[in-house]
C-alpha cells in the first residue's frame, strides 16, 4: 500500500527526527539522511518520551519511530504524538516484518512501516512519501494486517462515516484496501488520477482519519472489507 506518485520540493527540506534506542541505528540513519539536501535532521531520541519532547520542540514533518524502546515504547509515543494535533507523520521502524506490534502502531496513528535493513534510497523515498501525506506499507505487512483482521475476535466496530460515502468513494476505498496506489485506482476505474485524489481526500474527511492507512483499517474493522475477499 504505497502511494509513491509524488513530486518533492527540494527547496523546502523535510524535517526529520529519529527515535531509536540503539545509537548505531540512529547514527546509520543520520548519515544517510544528512547526505540528502532535501532532508534536514532536526533531532534524535533514545526513547518514546524523548521523541515527544523533541517533537514539541522542533515540530518535524516526519518521525522515524522505533517500536521497542525503553521508558516509553513507539506505540504509546505515536498515540500521544497524534493526540498533540500537529502536522507530524510517523514512520514506524522495526527489525522484523512479522513484528506483532506493527498493527498496534499503525492503529495508534502511524502512517507507514519500514524495515531497519531497508536500502538507503528506499529510506529517503519513504521519508518523502510520508511527508507528502501519503502512506507506505510493505506487501508483507499488508498481508500481516489482513491476517490480523481475519483473526480478530468479537464484534465489528461501527464507523458512521462509512455510511456517508458515495458509491464511487466506496469503490475507491475498496481499491485502497487492496493496496492500490492512486494511479492504479485511476486505471482500474477509468478516471483521472486527480479525480482519485479528490475522492481519497473526501474519504479521509468523512471517516475522520489522517491518511490512507487509517482509512483502510476502518474499512476492515467495520466489515466493509473482509480478509480474502476480492474487491
Phi, psi and omega in degrees: 000072184237116179257093188259011181279070186236155170245134186252138180266103183291345180284343179237094183300144175284124182273126189231143170240137178253124179241107180203140184278356180258113182305323181293323178295314179299319181295319180295314178295321180299317181297318180294312184288326181294338180281354182257123177293337183275001181229137177239117178278115186253354179181162176226158180212146181260355177202174184296324179295316178296326179297316179297319178297319180293323179295316179299324183281318189256343181048061182287167175279324185221141170244125171275109192247114173290150180277310187263099179224155178285172178068298174215126182283172184292332180292310179295321179297320178297316181299316180289325179296315180298324181294340178294336178074023178259164186274065177238126180262150182248127174249111185285136177245137175207163182278329185238136178283358175257012181303121183292347181272353182300315180301316180297321180292319179294320179292332178288345177128003178295147183263353181186178186219141179212137175284146182291340180265019179296157179288148182307317181294329178289324177296313180299315180297319181298318179300315180294319181299312181294318180297330181281359177094007178268185180232158186215119175224141175283154179305323181295324178287323176301316178297320181293321178299317180298318178297319179299314180297321182296330184261005182290127179276169173083185183282156176289149178276143178273147177221094184307328182299334181297326180291342181273350182289141173286170179299320180293319178296323176298318178299316181296318180297319179298320179288324174301318181293337178277354176100010183282146174277173178302317181295322179292322178295318179301317179295317181296322185262359179060044177229172178283154180295327177298321177297318179297316180300323177296315179298316181299317179300319179292324178298313181298319180295313182294325180275348179068040182238164185278323188206183184298321181301312181294325178296317180293320177301316178297321181297319179287315184294333180274348181092000177299320176245132180247136179306131178091352180280156177259111185284000000 
